[in-house]
């Protein structure tokens, strides 16, 4: 078999969390609609909440209550959402348990079989990310977890990605970052990484991932593994 020309070894593969590695939408849907019910407001359709999960708690408050960050009550509602969310995800018997996307287990197994470290760089606070990873038995498999708590500037700034590289003792130019939001791709590109857009994630209909200019667009997690196999687990020089 002919070797690919002008390629380099992969040092590590990094993932965003919500909407990329994990489908966490049901937790968000449950918590937000429970809040609305408490406030005697109509529930929001699940697809609308799902499409905005990657925008985090701020987007949940804006969706549910029509408030922007400048509104006097915004931070009170956001804090309430975060408290309810944190309490909800501590319940390991809940019916809305997050799950790995179909195809991700095979991808992680293949990464590990190639003796490559993989990790998570997320804008989800550590106190919310760690319980979910523990519940899914991913904490020991993941080689690094970088959260906003660990940096001064979160994504789209590349600082968190550079910190992950530092902790893994690897070169950013030899890493892949996978995410379902423009800020993920912007951060990865700014860090000098190869970027993959997770088009199966939480992407609003109004967004156009083709404008993100990722190095590769993956319609499904299976396509990431296919792309790696097609490139013989090496990165074409950019």
N, C-alpha and C positions, 0 to 999 in steps of 0.2 A: 504494500500500500504506500502510495506517495505521501511524503511528509508535507504538511502545510508550510508554506514559505513565510518568513518574516513573522514569527509568532513568539509568544512569551508564556512562561508558566503562570498559572493562576495561583495566587498566594492564599486567597480567602474569598468566601461568598457571603455577603451581608444582605439581610432582609429588613424591610420595614415590617412592622407587626400587624396592625389592624388593616385588613384588606389586602394583605400580601402573603404573609405567612399564615395568618389565622382569619377565619370568618367569625368576627365578634359581634356582628350586627344585632343578633337576638337580645343580647344583654342591653344594648343601647335602646332598642325598641321597647323592651319591657320597662326599663327605668323611666324613659321619657313619657311613655303613655300612662304609667302609673302616677307620675307627677301631674299630668294633665287631668287625670281622673280626680285626683285629690282637689284640684282647683276648679272642678266642675267645668272643665273645658273638653271639647271633643278630641278624641284620639286622632293622631296623624296616621296616614296610611304607611304601612311598613316599608314599601319601596322608597318612599320619600326620605324616611329616616336612614335607611340602608345606604342610599346614595351619598349621604353626607357624613357618614361615620368617620371617615378619614380626616374630616375637619375638626373633630373633637368636640369638647364640651361647649365651646363658644358657638359652634354651629347648631348644636342641639337647642340652646337657649334661644337663638335667633329664629330657628324654625318653629319652635313651640310657642314662643311668646312675642315674636316680632320685634325683639329688642336688639339694638346694636350696643356695642361696648360703651358708648357714651351715655346710654340711658342710666338714670339714677338707680334703678332696680336690677340692672344687668348682673352685677357681681354677686348679689344676693341669690339670684336664681341659679347662677353658675355654681356657686358654692353648694347650694342645696342639691343640684344635680350630681356633683362630684361626691357628696356625702352619701347620697342614695345609691349611686353606682358602686362606690367602694363597699358599702354594706351588702349590696346585692351579690357582688362577685365573690364574697367570702363564703357564700352558701354553696357548698360543693354538690348539694342535692337539687339545685335549681334546674328548671327545665330548659333554660336558655344557655347551657354551657357552650362556650366557643369550641370550634373544632379546626383542625388543619384542613385547608382546602384539599379537595380531591386531587391527587397527583403530587402534593407536597411530601407526604411520607416517602414515596419512592424517590423523590428528588433528594431529600435529606439522606436517605440510605445510600444513594449513589455518591453524594458528596463525601460522606464518611468513608465509603469504600475506596475512594481516591485519596484518602488520608489528608483531606483538606479541612481546615477549620471553617465553621460557619457561625454566624452570629446575628445579632439583632441591633439595629439602630433605629430608635423610635422617638417620637415626640410625646409618647404616653409617659406620664410620671412613673417613677420606679415603684411606688407603693401600689399602683394599679396594675403594672405590668407583671411584677414578680408572682403575685398569687395565681394569675392565669397560667403562667409558664410552669409553675409548680404543679398545678392541677393536671396539666397535660403532659407532665413528666418530660418537659423540654429543658429545664434549667441545667441539668447535668450534661445534656448533649450540646447545648449552645456554648461556644467558646468565649463569647463576649456579649454583654448587654449594656448598651449606652442609652441613657435616658436624658431628658432635659436637666435633671438634677445634677448631672455630671459636667455640664458645660455652661459657658456664659451665653452662648448664642446657639439656639437649636436650629434645626432645618427650616428654611433652605440654606442656612449657612453651613459650610462644610466641616465646622469644628468637630461635631460629634462623630463624623466619619473618620476624620484624622485621628481622633482619640481611640476609636476602635482599632485602627491600624497600629497605633502605638502600643496598645495593650496586646495585640496579636503579634507584634514585632514583624510586620509585613509592610510592603510597599503599596501605597494607594493605587499606583498605576497598574498593579497586578491584581487588583480586587474588582469584584463585581458587586454592584449595589442594585437591588431589586425593590421597586416601590410602585404604589398605585396612585401617586399624586404628583403633580408638577413639581412641588417643592422637593420631593425625593429625587427626581431626575436632575433638577437644578443643583441640589446639594452634591449628588454623585459626580456630575460633570465638573463642578467647581473644585471638587476634591481630586479630580484627575482619574476617576474610576470609569470602568466600562459600566454602562447603565442599561437596565432592562425594565421596561414599563409593564406592570402587571395589569393588563387590561381586563382581567376577570375581577378586579377589586371594586372598591366603593367609589365609582366615578359618576358624577352627575351627568345627566343628558346634555347639559349646557356646556360641558367641558369637551375639548377635542384633544385626545392624547397624541394625535399626530403632530400637534404643535409643540410637544414637549422636547422633541428631538432626542429621544433615547436612542441608544445604539441598537436596541432590538425591542420589538413589541411582542409580548407573549399573550396570546388570546386565552391560554389556559396554562396552568402550572406544568402540564406535560410538555408543552412547547419549550419550556426552559431547559428541561432535560434533553429534549431532541436537539436544541441548539448547541448545548454543551457537547453532546455526542458527535454532532456534525462537525464541530470544530476540534474534535479529539481532545477536549478538555484543555485547550490552550486558547490564549487571547490573540487575535490578530492585532498587530500594532496599529494604533490609531494615527 
